[in-house]
Structures are given as structure tokens and as C-alpha cells.
Amino acid sequence: MPTPTDPWSIILTSVVLSACVTALIQFINSSFERSASDKRHLREQAIKLALEQWQHEAKEERVHMAGGVSGGKVFEYHGPPARDLYKVVFRALRFVDAFSKKEVTESNLKDSLSKPKPE
């Protein structure tokens, strides 16, 4: 059985092999980066929507406490407490976690959404 004694065949084989290994590692890394980017985008959108919802609820509460749109009794109101904001954002992030799983089933949703609520 002949052995390759030509140094160029050894160099060429090692270059091709290292290029294949590098390409495989880059492919795996890019797939992880893409999924992380998608999750990050979902969470950013969920937080933006939660903030908008919180601001809308605060505006409705101010109108209600002021006696409605037509006027009436006026109460001093300094906005909703920050604790309410935390609850709204926490709830939105739990929904994102629940629906970002590969298999969304009723039991998975119940488990994800029945986590302890923040106090």
C-alpha cells in the first residue's frame, strides 16, 4: 500500500479538512445566533407592547378618577405605581416564553402561565 510522501498532498488535505471544520462551526454558530436574535426581537416587542398597554390603562384610570370625560370630581392622581408596570411586563414575557416553545400544547401553556406571580 503506497503512503503519500508528497508534502503537497498532506498540506492540501489539511487545508481542505480545516476549511470544512471551520464552515461547520460557523454554520452551527450562525443558527444559534439567529434563534437568539429572534427571541430577543420577540421580547423587545413584548416589552414595547406591555409599556403601551400600561400607559393606556393608566390614562383610562386617570379619566375614571377625574370623573369621566364629561368632568365631575377631580382627584389628585400621580400615575399608576411602578409595581403595576412590573406585573404587566412580567405577564408579557411569560406569554412570549410560553409561545416561543417548539411544541405549544395546552399542558405546556398551563405550566408556563401558572408560574408564581410577582408580588
VEXLOGU-46662 format. One record per residue: residue number from 1; residue in one letter; x, z, y of N, C-alpha, C in turn. Coordinates in nm, 2 decimals, padded with zeros to 4 digits. Example, Ala and Ser with C-alpha at 12.3 -4.5 7.8 and 13.67 -1.06 7.14 Angstrom:
BEGIN
1; a; 01.32; 00.78; -00.57; 01.23; 00.78; -00.45; 01.32; 00.78; -00.33
2; s; 01.28; 00.71; -00.22; 01.37; 00.71; -00.11; 01.29; 00.79; 00.00
***
This chain:
BEGIN
1; m; 00.08; 00.00; -00.12; 00.00; 00.00; 00.00; 00.09; 00.00; 00.12
2; p; 00.07; -00.10; 00.21; 00.16; -00.11; 00.33; 00.12; 00.00; 00.43
3; t; 00.21; 00.06; 00.49; 00.19; 00.15; 00.60; 00.22; 00.08; 00.73
4; p; 00.14; 00.11; 00.84; 00.16; 00.05; 00.97; 00.28; 00.11; 01.03
5; t; 00.39; 00.03; 01.04; 00.51; 00.08; 01.11; 00.52; 00.03; 01.25
6; d; 00.43; -00.07; 01.28; 00.44; -00.12; 01.42; 00.39; -00.02; 01.52
7; p; 00.47; 00.02; 01.62; 00.42; 00.12; 01.71; 00.30; 00.08; 01.80
8; w; 00.29; -00.06; 01.82; 00.17; -00.10; 01.90; 00.04; -00.08; 01.83
9; s; 00.04; -00.09; 01.69; -00.09; -00.06; 01.62; -00.13; 00.09; 01.63
10; i; -00.03; 00.17; 01.63; -00.06; 00.32; 01.65; -00.11; 00.35; 01.79
11; i; -00.04; 00.29; 01.89; -00.08; 00.31; 02.03; -00.22; 00.25; 02.05
12; l; -00.25; 00.13; 02.00; -00.38; 00.07; 02.02; -00.49; 00.15; 01.95
13; t; -00.46; 00.20; 01.83; -00.56; 00.28; 01.76; -00.59; 00.41; 01.83
14; s; -00.49; 00.47; 01.89; -00.51; 00.60; 01.96; -00.59; 00.58; 02.09
15; v; -00.56; 00.46; 02.16; -00.63; 00.43; 02.28; -00.78; 00.41; 02.25
16; v; -00.81; 00.33; 02.15; -00.95; 00.30; 02.12; -01.02; 00.42; 02.07
17; l; -00.96; 00.51; 01.99; -01.02; 00.63; 01.95; -01.04; 00.72; 02.06
18; s; -00.95; 00.74; 02.15; -00.97; 00.83; 02.27; -01.08; 00.78; 02.36
19; a; -01.09; 00.65; 02.38; -01.19; 00.59; 02.46; -01.33; 00.62; 02.40
20; c; -01.34; 00.60; 02.27; -01.47; 00.63; 02.20; -01.51; 00.78; 02.21
21; v; -01.41; 00.87; 02.20; -01.44; 01.01; 02.21; -01.48; 01.05; 02.35
22; t; -01.41; 00.99; 02.45; -01.45; 01.02; 02.59; -01.59; 00.96; 02.62
23; a; -01.62; 00.84; 02.57; -01.75; 00.79; 02.60; -01.86; 00.87; 02.54
24; l; -01.84; 00.92; 02.42; -01.94; 01.01; 02.35; -01.96; 01.14; 02.43
25; i; -01.85; 01.20; 02.48; -01.86; 01.33; 02.55; -01.93; 01.30; 02.69
26; q; -01.90; 01.19; 02.75; -01.97; 01.16; 02.88; -02.12; 01.13; 02.86
27; f; -02.15; 01.07; 02.75; -02.29; 01.04; 02.72; -02.37; 01.17; 02.70
28; i; -02.31; 01.27; 02.62; -02.38; 01.40; 02.60; -02.39; 01.47; 02.73
29; n; -02.28; 01.47; 02.81; -02.28; 01.55; 02.93; -02.39; 01.49; 03.03
30; s; -02.40; 01.36; 03.04; -02.50; 01.30; 03.13; -02.64; 01.33; 03.08
31; s; -02.67; 01.33; 02.95; -02.80; 01.37; 02.90; -02.84; 01.51; 02.94
32; f; -02.74; 01.60; 02.93; -02.77; 01.74; 02.97; -02.79; 01.75; 03.12
33; e; -02.71; 01.68; 03.20; -02.72; 01.68; 03.34; -02.86; 01.62; 03.39
34; r; -02.90; 01.52; 03.32; -03.03; 01.45; 03.35; -03.15; 01.55; 03.33
35; s; -03.14; 01.62; 03.21; -03.25; 01.71; 03.18; -03.25; 01.83; 03.28
36; a; -03.13; 01.88; 03.32; -03.12; 01.99; 03.41; -03.17; 01.94; 03.55
37; s; -03.14; 01.82; 03.59; -03.19; 01.77; 03.72; -03.34; 01.76; 03.72
38; d; -03.40; 01.71; 03.61; -03.54; 01.70; 03.60; -03.61; 01.84; 03.62
39; k; -03.55; 01.94; 03.55; -03.61; 02.08; 03.55; -03.59; 02.13; 03.69
40; r; -03.48; 02.11; 03.76; -03.45; 02.16; 03.89; -03.55; 02.09; 03.99
41; h; -03.58; 01.96; 03.97; -03.68; 01.90; 04.06; -03.82; 01.95; 04.04
42; l; -03.86; 01.98; 03.92; -03.99; 02.04; 03.89; -04.00; 02.17; 03.96
43; r; -03.90; 02.26; 03.95; -03.90; 02.39; 04.00; -03.91; 02.38; 04.16
44; e; -03.83; 02.29; 04.22; -03.84; 02.28; 04.36; -03.98; 02.24; 04.41
45; q; -04.04; 02.14; 04.34; -04.17; 02.10; 04.37; -04.27; 02.22; 04.35
46; a; -04.26; 02.29; 04.25; -04.35; 02.41; 04.22; -04.33; 02.51; 04.33
47; i; -04.21; 02.54; 04.38; -04.19; 02.64; 04.48; -04.25; 02.58; 04.62
48; k; -04.23; 02.46; 04.65; -04.29; 02.40; 04.77; -04.44; 02.41; 04.77
49; l; -04.50; 02.37; 04.65; -04.65; 02.38; 04.64; -04.70; 02.53; 04.65
50; a; -04.62; 02.62; 04.59; -04.66; 02.76; 04.59; -04.66; 02.81; 04.74
51; l; -04.56; 02.77; 04.81; -04.55; 02.81; 04.95; -04.66; 02.76; 05.04
52; e; -04.70; 02.63; 05.01; -04.81; 02.57; 05.08; -04.94; 02.64; 05.05
53; q; -04.96; 02.68; 04.92; -05.08; 02.75; 04.87; -05.08; 02.88; 04.94
54; w; -04.97; 02.95; 04.95; -04.97; 03.09; 05.01; -05.00; 03.08; 05.16
55; q; -04.95; 02.98; 05.23; -04.98; 02.96; 05.37; -05.12; 02.93; 05.39
56; h; -05.18; 02.85; 05.30; -05.32; 02.81; 05.31; -05.41; 02.93; 05.29
57; e; -05.38; 03.01; 05.19; -05.45; 03.13; 05.16; -05.44; 03.23; 05.28
58; a; -05.32; 03.24; 05.34; -05.30; 03.33; 05.45; -05.39; 03.29; 05.57
59; k; -05.39; 03.16; 05.59; -05.47; 03.10; 05.70; -05.62; 03.13; 05.68
60; e; -05.67; 03.11; 05.56; -05.81; 03.14; 05.53; -05.84; 03.29; 05.55
61; e; -05.74; 03.37; 05.51; -05.76; 03.52; 05.52; -05.77; 03.56; 05.67
62; r; -05.68; 03.49; 05.75; -05.69; 03.52; 05.89; -05.82; 03.49; 05.95
63; v; -05.87; 03.37; 05.91; -06.00; 03.32; 05.97; -06.11; 03.42; 05.92
64; h; -06.10; 03.46; 05.80; -06.21; 03.55; 05.74; -06.20; 03.69; 05.81
65; m; -06.08; 03.74; 05.84; -06.07; 03.87; 05.90; -06.10; 03.86; 06.05
66; a; -06.09; 03.74; 06.11; -06.13; 03.73; 06.25; -06.28; 03.71; 06.27
67; g; -06.35; 03.71; 06.16; -06.50; 03.70; 06.17; -06.55; 03.56; 06.15
68; g; -06.47; 03.47; 06.09; -06.51; 03.34; 06.07; -06.47; 03.24; 06.18
69; v; -06.51; 03.12; 06.16; -06.48; 03.02; 06.26; -06.56; 03.04; 06.39
70; s; -06.68; 03.09; 06.38; -06.76; 03.10; 06.50; -06.73; 03.22; 06.59
71; g; -06.64; 03.30; 06.54; -06.60; 03.42; 06.62; -06.65; 03.54; 06.56
72; g; -06.66; 03.65; 06.63; -06.71; 03.78; 06.58; -06.61; 03.88; 06.61
73; k; -06.60; 03.98; 06.52; -06.50; 04.08; 06.53; -06.36; 04.03; 06.51
74; v; -06.27; 04.08; 06.59; -06.13; 04.03; 06.58; -06.04; 04.15; 06.53
75; f; -05.97; 04.13; 06.42; -05.88; 04.24; 06.37; -05.74; 04.19; 06.39
76; e; -05.65; 04.29; 06.41; -05.51; 04.25; 06.42; -05.46; 04.22; 06.28
77; y; -05.40; 04.11; 06.27; -05.35; 04.06; 06.14; -05.21; 04.01; 06.15
78; h; -05.12; 04.06; 06.06; -04.98; 04.02; 06.07; -04.94; 03.93; 05.95
79; g; -05.03; 03.87; 05.89; -05.00; 03.79; 05.77; -05.00; 03.86; 05.64
80; p; -05.00; 03.78; 05.53; -05.01; 03.85; 05.40; -04.87; 03.91; 05.37
81; p; -04.88; 04.01; 05.29; -04.75; 04.08; 05.25; -04.66; 03.99; 05.17
82; a; -04.53; 04.01; 05.18; -04.44; 03.93; 05.10; -04.46; 03.94; 04.95
83; r; -04.52; 04.05; 04.91; -04.54; 04.07; 04.77; -04.64; 03.96; 04.71
84; d; -04.73; 03.92; 04.80; -04.83; 03.81; 04.75; -04.75; 03.68; 04.74
85; l; -04.66; 03.66; 04.83; -04.57; 03.53; 04.81; -04.50; 03.54; 04.68
86; y; -04.44; 03.65; 04.65; -04.37; 03.66; 04.52; -04.46; 03.63; 04.40
87; k; -04.58; 03.68; 04.41; -04.67; 03.66; 04.29; -04.71; 03.51; 04.28
88; v; -04.73; 03.44; 04.39; -04.77; 03.30; 04.39; -04.65; 03.22; 04.34
89; v; -04.53; 03.24; 04.38; -04.41; 03.17; 04.34; -04.39; 03.20; 04.19
90; f; -04.40; 03.32; 04.15; -04.38; 03.36; 04.01; -04.48; 03.29; 03.92
91; r; -04.60; 03.28; 03.96; -04.70; 03.22; 03.88; -04.68; 03.07; 03.87
92; a; -04.63; 03.00; 03.98; -04.60; 02.86; 03.97; -04.48; 02.83; 03.88
93; l; -04.38; 02.92; 03.88; -04.27; 02.90; 03.80; -04.30; 02.92; 03.65
94; r; -04.39; 03.01; 03.62; -04.44; 03.03; 03.48; -04.51; 02.91; 03.43
95; f; -04.59; 02.84; 03.52; -04.66; 02.72; 03.48; -04.56; 02.61; 03.45
96; v; -04.46; 02.60; 03.54; -04.35; 02.50; 03.51; -04.28; 02.52; 03.38
97; d; -04.25; 02.65; 03.35; -04.18; 02.68; 03.22; -04.27; 02.65; 03.11
98; a; -04.40; 02.67; 03.12; -04.50; 02.65; 03.01; -04.51; 02.50; 02.99
99; f; -04.52; 02.42; 03.09; -04.55; 02.28; 03.07; -04.42; 02.20; 03.06
100; s; -04.31; 02.25; 03.07; -04.18; 02.17; 03.06; -04.13; 02.18; 02.91
101; k; -04.20; 02.25; 02.83; -04.15; 02.25; 02.69; -04.19; 02.12; 02.62
102; k; -04.12; 02.09; 02.51; -04.14; 01.96; 02.45; -04.28; 01.95; 02.38
103; e; -04.31; 02.06; 02.32; -04.44; 02.07; 02.25; -04.53; 02.17; 02.32
104; v; -04.63; 02.12; 02.39; -04.73; 02.20; 02.46; -04.85; 02.23; 02.37
105; t; -04.86; 02.35; 02.32; -04.97; 02.38; 02.23; -05.04; 02.50; 02.30
106; e; -05.16; 02.53; 02.25; -05.24; 02.64; 02.30; -05.16; 02.78; 02.28
107; s; -05.10; 02.80; 02.17; -05.02; 02.92; 02.15; -04.90; 02.93; 02.24
108; n; -04.83; 02.82; 02.26; -04.71; 02.82; 02.35; -04.76; 02.85; 02.49
109; l; -04.87; 02.80; 02.53; -04.92; 02.82; 02.67; -04.96; 02.97; 02.68
110; k; -05.03; 03.02; 02.58; -05.07; 03.16; 02.59; -04.94; 03.25; 02.60
111; d; -04.84; 03.22; 02.52; -04.72; 03.31; 02.52; -04.65; 03.30; 02.65
112; s; -04.64; 03.18; 02.71; -04.57; 03.16; 02.83; -04.64; 03.22; 02.95
113; l; -04.77; 03.21; 02.95; -04.85; 03.25; 03.07; -04.89; 03.40; 03.06
114; s; -04.87; 03.46; 02.94; -04.90; 03.60; 02.93; -04.78; 03.69; 02.94
115; k; -04.68; 03.65; 03.00; -04.56; 03.73; 03.03; -04.61; 03.84; 03.13
116; p; -04.53; 03.95; 03.13; -04.57; 04.05; 03.23; -04.57; 04.01; 03.37
117; k; -04.68; 04.05; 03.44; -04.69; 04.00; 03.58; -04.60; 04.09; 03.67
118; p; -04.55; 04.04; 03.78; -04.47; 04.12; 03.87; -04.56; 04.22; 03.94
119; e; -04.51; 04.34; 03.97; -04.58; 04.44; 04.04; -04.54; 04.45; 04.18
***
